[in-house]
Amino acid sequence: MNTLSIDVVSDVVCPWCFIGKRHLDRALELWRAEQPACAVTVRWRPFFLNPDTPEAGEPYRPFLEKKFGGPKQLEELWQRVSEAGSKAGIAFAFAFEKIELRANTLAAHRLIHLAQKVGADNTAIGGLVEALFAAQFLEGRHVGDRAVLAAVAGACGMDAEAVARYLESAEDADEVRGGAAEARRLGISGVPMFIFNQRLAASGAQPPDALLQVMRETMRAAATPT
């Protein structure tokens, strides 16, 4: 079958996942130009970079300074992320200072899960994921706040009031937690991770050409008799 499925394991508080998402978008543009008859589906899977983040969040910079060894190391990291992001068209520079809280991302993952559950198409879901990354990294909004998430969803064409009710409930929370736990069981310890047709995988924010090559290899493998 001329189909390609892509599972993307990521977290919305991971800047490398934002970069990886932009790289995937470009790789898919190249793939569609190369294989216009191939049906592509993209499925976003949850991952918690820091599963112990309090529900209300925690101060952003102090957490990162402790995690990465101090202010100097954090500034160096942000510089590397900013340089990589600029190549993907993301203006990270100075935006990190806007972020006050590191979010617990369970609610954000539930929002993405909801969009996929109700059958939104790849474009709509990709737009929602992009908007969540932008809210976190470019606007400094607290993406663990349910009101913020409902507003982001509304701006992406979803029913904001219905989303707010959903997020205030516990619906699908266990399923999302289970999906993140399954990623860990599969040995995924870092994100982004891209899994193609459940056969081949690419880890990290690899450039578009590298992702495109894995797509080609995946389809060649699918066409090879076993």
C-alpha positions in Angstrom: 0.0 0.0 0.0 1.2 3.5 -0.9 0.8 4.9 2.6 3.1 6.4 5.2 2.3 6.7 8.8 4.5 8.9 11.1 4.3 8.7 14.9 5.9 11.8 16.5 6.8 11.4 20.2 7.3 14.8 21.7 6.6 17.2 24.5 5.4 20.8 24.1 8.0 22.1 26.6 10.9 20.7 24.5 12.4 23.3 22.2 14.1 20.6 20.1 10.6 19.1 19.5 9.5 22.5 18.1 12.5 22.5 15.8 11.9 18.8 14.9 8.3 19.7 14.1 9.4 22.4 11.6 11.9 20.0 10.1 9.2 17.4 9.7 6.9 19.9 8.0 9.6 20.7 5.5 10.4 17.0 4.9 6.7 16.4 4.2 6.6 19.2 1.7 9.6 17.5 -0.1 8.0 14.1 0.2 4.6 15.2 -1.3 6.4 16.7 -4.2 8.3 13.5 -4.7 5.4 11.1 -4.0 2.2 12.9 -4.5 0.1 9.7 -4.6 1.3 8.6 -1.1 -1.2 9.0 1.7 0.5 10.4 4.8 -0.9 10.3 8.3 0.9 12.0 11.3 0.1 10.9 14.8 1.3 12.9 17.8 2.3 10.8 20.9 2.8 12.1 24.4 6.0 12.3 26.3 6.8 13.9 29.6 10.3 15.4 29.8 9.8 15.9 33.5 6.9 13.8 34.8 7.2 15.2 38.3 6.4 18.8 37.3 3.7 20.1 39.7 0.3 20.6 38.2 0.6 24.3 38.7 4.0 24.4 37.1 7.3 25.5 38.6 9.6 28.5 38.1 11.2 28.0 34.7 14.7 29.4 34.9 15.7 28.0 38.3 14.6 24.5 37.2 16.7 24.7 34.1 19.8 26.1 35.8 19.6 23.3 38.3 19.1 20.7 35.6 21.9 21.9 33.3 24.5 23.0 35.9 24.1 26.7 36.3 23.4 30.0 34.6 26.4 29.8 32.2 25.5 26.3 31.0 21.9 27.3 30.5 22.9 30.4 28.5 25.1 28.2 26.3 22.2 25.8 25.8 19.8 28.5 24.9 22.4 29.9 22.4 22.6 26.4 20.7 18.8 26.1 20.6 18.5 29.6 19.2 21.0 29.0 16.5 19.3 25.7 15.5 15.9 27.3 15.7 16.8 30.2 13.4 17.6 27.7 10.7 14.1 26.3 11.0 12.5 29.8 11.0 11.9 29.9 14.8 12.9 33.2 16.6 13.9 31.7 20.0 16.3 34.6 20.7 15.2 36.5 23.8 11.9 34.6 23.9 13.1 32.3 26.7 13.1 35.2 29.1 9.3 35.5 28.6 8.7 32.1 30.1 8.0 32.2 33.8 6.7 28.7 34.5 7.7 25.3 33.4 4.4 23.6 32.6 3.0 20.3 33.5 2.0 19.1 30.0 -0.6 16.6 30.8 -3.4 18.9 29.8 -1.6 20.0 26.6 -1.2 16.4 25.6 -4.8 15.7 26.4 -5.8 18.6 24.1 -3.7 17.1 21.2 -5.3 13.7 22.0 -8.8 15.2 21.8 -8.1 16.8 18.4 -6.9 13.4 17.1 -9.8 11.6 18.7 -12.5 13.7 17.1 -10.9 13.1 13.7 -9.2 16.4 12.9 -7.0 16.1 9.8 -3.2 16.3 9.7 -3.2 20.0 8.8 -5.5 21.0 11.7 -3.6 18.9 14.2 -0.3 20.2 13.0 -1.6 23.7 13.3 -2.6 23.0 16.9 0.7 21.5 17.8 2.5 24.5 16.2 0.3 26.9 18.1 1.1 25.2 21.4 4.8 25.4 20.7 4.5 29.0 19.8 2.5 29.8 22.9 5.2 28.2 25.0 8.4 29.4 23.4 7.5 32.5 21.5 4.8 34.1 23.6 5.8 32.8 27.0 2.3 31.6 27.9 1.7 29.0 30.5 0.7 25.9 28.5 -0.2 24.0 31.6 -3.1 26.5 32.2 -6.4 25.1 31.0 -7.7 28.6 30.1 -4.6 29.2 28.0 -5.1 25.9 26.3 -8.7 26.5 25.6 -7.9 29.8 24.1 -5.2 28.3 21.9 -7.7 25.6 20.8 -10.3 28.2 20.0 -7.8 30.2 17.8 -7.2 27.0 15.9 -10.8 26.5 15.1 -11.9 24.2 17.9 -14.8 24.9 20.2 -13.1 26.7 23.1 -15.9 26.1 25.6 -16.1 22.4 24.8 -12.3 22.2 25.1 -12.5 23.9 28.5 -15.1 21.5 29.8 -13.0 18.6 28.5 -9.9 19.8 30.2 -11.7 20.4 33.5 -12.6 16.7 33.5 -10.3 13.8 33.8 -11.4 12.3 30.5 -8.5 10.5 28.6 -6.0 11.5 31.3 -5.2 7.9 32.1 -4.9 7.1 28.4 -2.5 9.9 27.8 -0.4 8.9 30.8 -0.4 5.4 29.5 0.8 6.5 26.1 3.7 8.4 27.7 4.5 5.3 29.9 4.5 3.1 26.8 7.1 5.4 25.1 9.3 4.9 28.1 8.8 1.1 28.0 9.8 1.1 24.4 13.1 2.7 25.4 12.4 6.3 24.3 14.3 8.5 26.7 14.6 11.6 24.6 12.5 13.5 22.1 11.6 14.2 19.4 11.3 10.7 18.1 9.9 10.0 14.7 8.6 6.5 13.9 7.8 5.6 10.3 5.3 2.9 9.5 6.3 1.3 12.9 9.4 0.1 11.1 12.1 2.7 11.1 12.8 5.5 13.5 14.7 8.8 13.6 15.6 10.5 16.9 16.3 14.1 17.6 15.7 17.3 15.6 17.2 15.9 12.4 17.3 18.1 9.3 14.6 17.7 6.7 16.8 15.9 4.2 17.6 13.2 6.9 13.9 12.7 7.6 13.1 12.5 3.9 15.7 9.8 3.5 14.2 7.7 6.3 10.8 8.1 4.5 12.3 6.7 1.4 13.9 3.9 3.2 10.6 3.1 4.9 8.7 2.9 1.7 11.4 0.7 0.1 11.3 -1.6 3.0 7.5 -1.8 2.7 7.8 -2.7 -0.9 10.3 -5.5 -0.3 8.8 -9.0 0.1 9.5 -10.6 3.5 
